[in-house]
Amino acid sequence: MNFLDQIYFDNTIRSYLAVAIVILLAVILKRIISKYASSLIFKLGKTQWGGMDKQRFDNIIIAPIERILLLVISIFALDRLNFPSILIFSIHKVTTRDIINSLASALIIISIISLLIRFLDFLVQVIKHRNKDVKTAGEYQLLIFFKDFIRVVFIVFGIIFILKYSFRIDIGNLLTGLSIVGAALALSAKESLENLIASFIIFFDKPFETGDVVKLNNIAGTVERIGLRSTRIRTIEKSLVTVPNKQMVDSILDNWSLRDLVRNEINTTLSPQTSGENLENAVTGIKEILSQQKEIQTFSVYLQEINKDSALIISIYFTRLDLPLDDLNFLRQEIYIRIRKLQEKYELQPSNTSQITLISQEAKSK
């Protein structure tokens, strides 16, 4: 008998060699695609995704295509072999051949879903590159949000296809049988569904976007990410706080980034025995000090109250939103020094040390 015609596990050596040669050719073809086809495709589309390097392009697009190509060719090649009779047995009326076939088709479906998800990531990267000078951080976050949402849809459909085409499960009957369980899960996941709906409200109503500085209840900081369930805020203390989206929608939220000016307040407390003339001199002097600062857009100064402990003068002034923190600190220092000189000039006795409250200082220290 010819050596190639010898039979092992119900297949000839010739059959094993043919399958091995086909798989080897698939590996070689995969390398050719990796080396030449990927370079050609990358060069043709480089103008569209110039912000992406070739290595990243290969990892996102070419690598999944190579895996699918190798997997499909290998499965079809192995399918030409006879399933060894010694390995055929049943588990709960399901044969090992059926199990292997189901696993093979499931692997193909998983590979295709993985490729679609990778292509989705690639598409988002291309959109971001082509609109890098137009889109804001919030619009980029909208892309990421819908990318995550579509990714979940792909995974759900992938599971359905695996159940239907790999394991021959009737999806209609399965969904009918799970309807009661689904209703119970929906009730138990009520908060998650509310947060999911709130995430859509945030993206379409746009009370805030990624990169905005917001204050919600006692939390203030920069919005870093808006997800399907929650929003992540980087606080002034640099900690990362996760807030459910429902709370972001239902609570009163102050978006500091939408302000056109920054409000600053100085409280000057003088002795309650200060004469009316000196109080008038103090108010007039502070007004003159603020009017001479070019960084200040508008201001107001008034005597709020006189009580047994002090006479309180409130000075409110507004600066540009884009004023750097250092300039804001120098401005505060200048105002402090000139108010102190004003007190010395008219011999005004303070009841307490004057204090400054920069209401949106947090917005500038992010």
Backbone torsions as a table, in degrees:
resi	resn	phi	psi	omega
1	MET	NA	137.3	178.0
2	ASN	-62.3	140.3	-178.7
3	PHE	-56.6	-41.2	-178.0
4	LEU	-68.6	-17.4	-179.5
5	ASP	-94.9	2.5	177.3
6	GLN	-68.5	143.0	-172.9
7	ILE	-108.0	128.7	173.3
8	TYR	-132.3	128.3	-179.1
9	PHE	52.0	47.2	173.8
10	ASP	68.6	14.0	178.6
11	ASN	-137.8	146.7	178.4
12	THR	-80.5	159.5	176.6
13	ILE	-62.4	-33.1	177.1
14	ARG	-58.2	-42.2	-180.0
15	SER	-65.5	-42.6	178.5
16	TYR	-62.1	-42.2	179.8
17	LEU	-64.9	-39.3	179.6
18	ALA	-62.7	-43.2	179.1
19	VAL	-64.9	-41.8	-179.8
20	ALA	-63.1	-40.6	179.5
21	ILE	-64.4	-41.8	179.4
22	VAL	-62.6	-44.5	179.9
23	ILE	-65.5	-38.5	177.6
24	LEU	-62.9	-42.2	176.6
25	LEU	-62.2	-36.5	178.1
26	ALA	-64.1	-39.5	177.9
27	VAL	-65.0	-42.3	178.5
28	ILE	-64.8	-42.6	178.1
29	LEU	-62.0	-37.8	178.1
30	LYS	-62.1	-41.5	179.4
31	ARG	-67.9	-36.5	177.6
32	ILE	-63.1	-43.9	178.1
33	ILE	-61.1	-42.2	-178.5
34	SER	-64.4	-38.4	-173.2
35	LYS	-85.6	-41.8	-172.3
36	TYR	-106.2	-51.5	-176.1
37	ALA	-62.9	-41.2	-179.7
38	SER	-64.4	-38.6	178.4
39	SER	-64.6	-41.3	-179.6
40	LEU	-65.5	-46.7	-180.0
41	ILE	-63.2	-40.1	-178.9
42	PHE	-65.8	-40.1	179.7
43	LYS	-67.3	-39.9	-179.6
44	LEU	-64.9	-35.3	-176.9
45	GLY	-105.1	11.7	-175.6
46	LYS	-61.0	-34.0	179.2
47	THR	-67.0	-25.5	-178.9
48	GLN	-84.6	-32.1	-180.0
49	TRP	-130.3	50.0	-177.7
50	GLY	-60.9	-20.4	-179.8
51	GLY	-80.0	0.7	-177.3
52	MET	-111.8	130.5	178.2
53	ASP	-80.0	163.6	-174.1
54	LYS	-65.5	-37.6	-179.6
55	GLN	-61.0	-42.2	179.0
56	ARG	-68.3	-37.9	177.2
57	PHE	-61.4	-43.3	179.1
58	ASP	-63.5	-40.7	-178.4
59	ASN	-66.5	-36.5	-175.0
60	ILE	-81.7	-43.3	-171.7
61	ILE	-108.8	-54.2	-170.9
62	ILE	-67.9	-43.4	-177.2
63	ALA	-59.0	-46.6	177.3
64	PRO	-63.2	-36.7	178.3
65	ILE	-64.3	-41.8	177.7
66	GLU	-60.0	-44.0	-178.7
67	ARG	-63.5	-43.7	179.9
68	ILE	-63.8	-44.0	-179.8
69	LEU	-60.0	-47.9	-179.6
70	LEU	-65.3	-40.5	-178.4
71	LEU	-65.8	-46.3	-178.0
72	VAL	-64.7	-46.2	-179.9
73	ILE	-63.2	-42.0	-179.4
74	SER	-64.2	-41.8	-179.2
75	ILE	-65.9	-44.3	179.8
76	PHE	-67.0	-34.3	177.9
77	ALA	-68.4	-46.0	179.2
78	LEU	-65.7	-26.3	179.6
79	ASP	-67.5	-18.6	178.8
80	ARG	-75.4	-15.4	178.6
81	LEU	-83.1	152.5	173.8
82	ASN	-78.2	135.0	179.2
83	PHE	-69.6	125.3	-176.6
84	PRO	-57.0	127.5	-178.2
85	SER	-63.9	-28.4	-179.7
86	ILE	-66.9	-21.7	-179.4
87	LEU	-96.4	0.6	-178.3
88	ILE	-87.3	117.9	172.5
89	PHE	-155.1	167.8	-173.7
90	SER	-111.3	143.9	173.1
91	ILE	-126.0	107.2	-176.4
92	HIS	53.3	49.3	176.8
93	LYS	68.4	13.0	176.4
94	VAL	-113.6	122.1	-177.3
95	THR	-80.3	158.7	178.3
96	THR	-63.7	-31.1	177.2
97	ARG	-63.4	-42.8	178.5
98	ASP	-63.1	-39.6	-179.6
99	ILE	-63.6	-44.7	-179.8
100	ILE	-63.3	-43.9	178.8
101	ASN	-62.1	-41.5	179.3
102	SER	-64.4	-43.0	179.1
103	LEU	-64.4	-37.8	179.8
104	ALA	-64.5	-47.4	178.9
105	SER	-66.3	-34.3	177.6
106	ALA	-64.6	-39.8	177.9
107	LEU	-62.7	-39.5	178.5
108	ILE	-64.3	-44.2	179.4
109	ILE	-63.3	-43.6	179.3
110	ILE	-61.7	-40.1	179.6
111	SER	-65.0	-40.1	179.3
112	ILE	-66.4	-43.5	178.0
113	ILE	-62.9	-40.1	177.9
114	SER	-62.1	-40.1	177.9
115	LEU	-64.4	-41.7	179.2
116	LEU	-63.1	-39.8	179.1
117	ILE	-66.8	-41.7	177.2
118	ARG	-63.7	-40.8	178.6
119	PHE	-64.3	-36.1	176.4
120	LEU	-62.3	-44.3	176.3
121	ASP	-60.4	-42.3	179.3
122	PHE	-63.6	-42.3	-179.9
123	LEU	-62.4	-40.6	178.0
124	VAL	-63.8	-41.4	178.5
125	GLN	-62.4	-40.1	179.0
126	VAL	-65.1	-44.4	179.8
127	ILE	-61.9	-43.0	179.5
128	LYS	-62.6	-39.3	-179.7
129	HIS	-68.6	-42.9	-176.2
130	ARG	-72.1	-20.1	-178.3
131	ASN	-120.1	26.1	-175.1
132	LYS	-65.3	-24.1	-179.7
133	ASP	-94.4	-1.8	-175.6
134	VAL	-114.7	-49.3	-172.7
135	LYS	-75.6	148.9	176.0
136	THR	-92.5	173.4	178.9
137	ALA	-62.2	-34.3	178.6
138	GLY	-65.8	-38.7	178.4
139	GLU	-69.4	-34.5	173.4
140	TYR	-62.9	-41.0	178.2
141	GLN	-63.0	-34.2	176.4
142	LEU	-62.9	-40.0	175.8
143	LEU	-61.0	-45.5	-179.2
144	ILE	-64.2	-38.8	179.7
145	PHE	-61.1	-49.8	-178.7
146	PHE	-70.3	-28.8	174.6
147	LYS	-63.2	-45.6	178.0
148	ASP	-63.4	-39.6	-179.2
149	PHE	-65.3	-46.1	180.0
150	ILE	-66.9	-33.5	176.5
151	ARG	-59.4	-44.0	177.6
152	VAL	-61.7	-41.2	178.8
153	VAL	-61.6	-43.9	178.2
154	PHE	-59.5	-44.8	-178.3
155	ILE	-64.0	-41.6	179.1
156	VAL	-62.8	-46.1	178.9
157	PHE	-65.4	-34.6	177.0
158	GLY	-62.1	-43.3	177.5
159	ILE	-62.7	-41.3	179.5
160	ILE	-63.1	-44.9	179.7
161	PHE	-63.6	-39.4	178.6
162	ILE	-63.2	-44.6	179.9
163	LEU	-64.3	-37.9	-174.2
164	LYS	-81.0	-48.1	-171.3
165	TYR	-96.9	-22.1	179.2
166	SER	-93.8	-42.0	-175.8
167	PHE	-111.1	6.9	173.4
168	ARG	53.7	41.7	178.0
169	ILE	-94.0	132.5	178.6
170	ASP	-72.0	107.7	-175.4
171	ILE	-65.4	-37.5	-179.4
172	GLY	-60.1	-49.3	178.5
173	ASN	-65.2	-37.1	179.3
174	LEU	-63.0	-44.1	179.7
175	LEU	-66.1	-37.4	177.6
176	THR	-63.8	-42.1	-180.0
177	GLY	-68.8	-27.2	-179.0
178	LEU	-92.0	1.1	-175.9
179	SER	-61.6	-43.9	-179.9
180	ILE	-67.0	-43.4	177.5
181	VAL	-62.5	-39.2	178.8
182	GLY	-63.2	-39.2	177.8
183	ALA	-63.4	-41.9	178.5
184	ALA	-64.7	-41.8	178.2
185	LEU	-65.0	-37.1	179.1
186	ALA	-62.6	-40.5	178.0
187	LEU	-66.0	-42.1	-179.2
188	SER	-70.4	-26.9	-179.6
189	ALA	-101.2	29.2	-176.8
190	LYS	-57.7	-45.7	-178.1
191	GLU	-64.6	-38.3	179.0
192	SER	-64.3	-40.7	177.7
193	LEU	-65.8	-39.4	178.1
194	GLU	-63.7	-39.9	178.1
195	ASN	-66.9	-35.9	178.0
196	LEU	-65.0	-44.7	178.0
197	ILE	-63.6	-39.8	179.2
198	ALA	-63.0	-33.8	178.9
199	SER	-63.7	-38.7	176.3
200	PHE	-66.7	-38.7	178.0
201	ILE	-60.7	-42.6	-179.3
202	ILE	-61.7	-43.3	-175.4
203	PHE	-73.8	-31.2	-177.7
204	PHE	-92.5	-34.5	178.8
205	ASP	-83.5	-28.2	176.1
206	LYS	54.7	56.1	172.0
207	PRO	-68.8	-22.4	175.4
208	PHE	-157.9	164.0	178.9
209	GLU	-133.2	170.3	175.2
210	THR	-61.2	131.7	-178.8
211	GLY	99.0	-13.8	178.8
212	ASP	-75.0	148.8	174.5
213	VAL	-98.0	120.2	-173.7
214	VAL	-128.3	161.5	173.1
215	LYS	-130.1	125.3	-178.9
216	LEU	-131.2	113.4	-175.8
217	ASN	55.6	-117.4	179.8
218	ASN	-103.0	16.8	-179.4
219	ILE	-110.0	128.6	177.6
220	ALA	-136.7	136.7	179.1
221	GLY	170.2	-167.1	-176.4
222	THR	-99.7	132.1	178.1
223	VAL	-72.9	118.6	-179.6
224	GLU	-97.7	-33.9	-177.3
225	ARG	-157.3	139.2	174.3
226	ILE	-113.5	112.9	-177.1
227	GLY	-103.6	-173.3	179.5
228	LEU	-69.7	-28.8	-175.5
229	ARG	-114.8	-32.6	-172.6
230	SER	-145.4	168.6	176.5
231	THR	-118.6	135.2	-179.4
232	ARG	-104.0	128.7	-176.6
233	ILE	-121.6	127.9	175.3
234	ARG	-89.6	113.5	-173.9
235	THR	-79.3	176.9	178.8
236	ILE	-62.6	-32.7	179.8
237	GLU	-80.8	6.0	178.9
238	LYS	70.3	14.4	173.0
239	SER	-86.2	155.7	-178.4
240	LEU	-105.2	115.7	-177.5
241	VAL	-105.5	131.7	177.9
242	THR	-102.8	120.2	-177.3
243	VAL	-116.8	127.6	177.0
244	PRO	-57.3	141.2	-177.2
245	ASN	-61.5	-32.7	178.9
246	LYS	-60.7	-39.8	178.5
247	GLN	-69.0	-34.5	178.0
248	MET	-64.7	-29.8	-178.8
249	VAL	-87.2	-40.6	-173.4
250	ASP	-80.5	-26.2	-176.5
251	SER	-86.9	162.0	176.0
252	ILE	-77.2	119.4	-175.0
253	LEU	-116.6	131.4	177.5
254	ASP	-105.5	113.0	179.6
255	ASN	-92.1	99.6	-177.4
256	TRP	-66.9	-26.6	-177.5
257	SER	-69.3	-17.6	179.9
258	LEU	-88.2	-2.5	177.0
259	ARG	-71.9	141.8	174.9
260	ASP	-89.7	-19.8	177.3
261	LEU	-136.4	158.8	177.9
262	VAL	-106.0	127.4	-178.9
263	ARG	-87.1	132.0	176.9
264	ASN	-128.8	148.6	-175.4
265	GLU	-137.4	134.7	175.4
266	ILE	-119.4	128.3	175.9
267	ASN	-108.5	114.6	179.0
268	THR	-106.8	118.0	-178.1
269	THR	-107.8	124.0	179.1
270	LEU	-112.3	167.8	178.6
271	SER	-61.7	139.9	179.4
272	PRO	-65.7	-14.7	178.6
273	GLN	-87.9	4.0	179.7
274	THR	-62.7	134.4	-177.8
275	SER	-68.6	159.9	179.6
276	GLY	-62.0	-37.9	-179.5
277	GLU	-64.3	-43.0	179.8
278	ASN	-68.8	-33.6	175.9
279	LEU	-64.1	-41.5	177.8
280	GLU	-64.8	-39.8	177.0
281	ASN	-62.9	-38.7	-179.4
282	ALA	-65.4	-46.1	-179.4
283	VAL	-63.6	-44.9	-179.9
284	THR	-64.3	-41.2	-179.6
285	GLY	-65.1	-41.8	179.3
286	ILE	-65.6	-38.7	176.9
287	LYS	-60.0	-41.8	-179.8
288	GLU	-66.7	-39.7	178.2
289	ILE	-60.4	-47.6	-178.0
290	LEU	-67.5	-35.2	-178.0
291	SER	-68.5	-20.4	-178.3
292	GLN	-88.7	-3.3	-179.6
293	GLN	-94.1	115.2	-175.9
294	LYS	-68.3	-22.2	179.6
295	GLU	-73.2	-18.4	-176.5
296	ILE	-86.8	125.2	-179.2
297	GLN	-82.3	-44.7	179.0
298	THR	-154.8	158.5	-177.5
299	PHE	-156.3	166.2	172.7
300	SER	-149.1	140.2	-179.4
301	VAL	-132.2	131.1	179.4
302	TYR	-155.5	153.7	175.2
303	LEU	-83.3	113.5	-174.4
304	GLN	-81.1	-45.9	-176.9
305	GLU	-161.5	159.0	171.4
306	ILE	-128.2	120.5	177.6
307	ASN	-126.5	-170.2	-175.2
308	LYS	-70.3	-18.1	-177.8
309	ASP	-99.5	-31.3	-173.7
310	SER	-165.4	166.6	168.0
311	ALA	-111.5	119.4	-171.3
312	LEU	-102.8	121.2	174.5
313	ILE	-109.2	124.1	-179.4
314	ILE	-105.9	128.8	177.0
315	SER	-118.7	121.9	179.7
316	ILE	-118.1	126.1	177.5
317	TYR	-136.8	155.2	-176.2
318	PHE	-120.6	135.6	177.5
319	THR	-118.6	166.4	179.8
320	ARG	-64.1	149.1	-180.0
321	LEU	-65.9	-32.1	-176.5
322	ASP	-90.0	11.6	179.1
323	LEU	-69.1	122.9	-178.9
324	PRO	-60.1	154.2	-177.8
325	LEU	-61.1	-39.7	179.5
326	ASP	-61.8	-42.8	178.8
327	ASP	-64.8	-37.8	178.5
328	LEU	-65.2	-38.2	178.7
329	ASN	-68.9	-40.9	177.0
330	PHE	-63.8	-38.5	178.1
331	LEU	-63.0	-44.0	178.5
332	ARG	-61.6	-42.9	179.4
333	GLN	-61.4	-44.8	-179.9
334	GLU	-60.6	-43.5	-179.8
335	ILE	-65.1	-42.1	178.5
336	TYR	-58.6	-49.3	-176.8
337	ILE	-62.5	-42.6	-177.5
338	ARG	-71.1	-33.0	175.1
339	ILE	-66.8	-39.5	177.3
340	ARG	-64.0	-41.5	176.2
341	LYS	-63.1	-35.1	177.6
342	LEU	-64.3	-41.1	177.9
343	GLN	-64.0	-39.2	178.8
344	GLU	-68.3	-36.9	-178.1
345	LYS	-63.2	-44.8	-178.1
346	TYR	-99.0	9.7	-179.9
347	GLU	52.5	48.5	179.1
348	LEU	-85.8	125.1	-178.5
349	GLN	-91.8	117.8	177.9
350	PRO	-77.3	145.2	175.8
351	SER	-83.2	-33.8	177.1
352	ASN	-142.1	167.6	176.3
353	THR	-67.7	130.7	179.4
354	SER	-61.8	144.6	-179.8
355	GLN	-128.0	154.1	178.5
356	ILE	-119.4	137.9	177.5
357	THR	-120.5	109.0	177.8
358	LEU	-93.0	100.0	-171.1
359	ILE	-62.1	-37.6	179.4
360	SER	-107.5	27.6	177.1
361	GLN	-58.9	-34.1	-179.4
362	GLU	-60.3	-34.7	-178.7
363	ALA	-65.9	-23.9	-177.2
364	LYS	-94.4	-8.6	-175.7
365	SER	-108.5	17.6	-179.2
366	LYS	-69.2	NA	NA
